[in-house]
Amino acid sequence: MNKLKAGFATLNSSPPLGIYIEGYYVPRQAKGVLDDLHVSAVAEAMTICAKEILETLKS
């Protein structure tokens, strides 16, 4: 029997307030958040039972 495993995750990855923002001529710090940054991931895996592998090898 084949087994399908799946997973889903999401994470808020907004940097903390007060962190220094790179790339500006003068040092700047983050003072607020306009929109949160979110990261999402989906993972899947298909597994085959050992019994099916043995049956396939016998034929």
N, C-alpha and C positions, 0 to 999 in steps of 0.2 A: 504494500500500500504506500502510495506517495503521501508525504506530509508537506503541507505548505505552512511556513511560519512567516508572519509579517509583523512589523512594528512601525510605529509612528511616534515622533517626538517633536515638540516645539519648545523654544527657549527665548526668553527676552534677553537680548545681548546688548542693551543700551549701556554705554560707558557711564561710570559714576560721575556725579556732579563734582566739579572742581578739578577734573583731570585737564592737563595741558593739551591744547589742540596744536598739532604740528602743522608746519607749512605756512605760517604767517611771519611777517618781518618782526613784529613785536610779540612777546609772549601773551597768549590768550588762554583763559580757562573757560571750561564749559559752565555756564550759569543756569541752564535749564534744558528741558527736552521738549522739542516741538512734536516729534513723532517717535514712538518707541521703535527700536530695531528688533526684528524677530528672525529667528533661524528655524527652519523646518527640515526634517529629514524623514525619509521613508526607506525601510530596509526589508528585503524579502529573502527567503532561503527555501529551496526545495530539497527535501531529503527523500531518499529511497530506502525502503526497508531492506535489510540484508537478505531476507527470504527471496525477494524479487531479483536481487543480483545473482543469487545462486541459481535460481530457475533460468535466468537468461544465459548464464554460463553453461548450464547443462544442455541447452538446445543448440 
